[in-house]
């Protein structure tokens, strides 16, 4: 049984703290023989949800962009979903929020996937940002695999000095794997 994990990075910074921790998580999953894919949301054209509600009759989003054509199919394929975001104004980045809003068209289709969150910030708003990711996952009936990872970081490399965050990232990966195996066996 081969599992597929999708890691969604909400930071536009290449090689920044958020990306670093997400890649540690995905690398740990790969070491457990999980196919893991990294997506930087800022690299994709994602339009905002227009609340047209056409997805109710179409069964899919009517906006033709990278979210509909690339990201949603990967979400539907994933057994494990990890969302990582820098903390902006005590919340997730606009890239993550835009992504979240656009998943309304697939509500009910992510049920029983396994998920977790990683947030990185200076210290303010870490819990609120993680709560936003968890609330998103719970709304989709995604099984939360761990309490999440909160890391202190601002300058590039700071997250690598946060030993607790690195340890929690490894624990997150292990737990997501354990749960995904159990779900897949049923």
Secondary structure, DSSP 4 states (H G I P E B T S, - for coil): ---EEEEEE---STT-HHHHHHHHHHHHHHHTT-EEEEEEGGGS--PPP----THHHHSS-S--SHIIIIIHHHHHH-SEEEEEEE-BTTB--HHHHHHHHHGGGGTTSSTT-EEEEEEEESSTTHHHHHHHHHHHHHHTTPEE-SS-EEEE-SSTTGGGG-HHHHHHHHHHHHHHHHHHHHHHH-
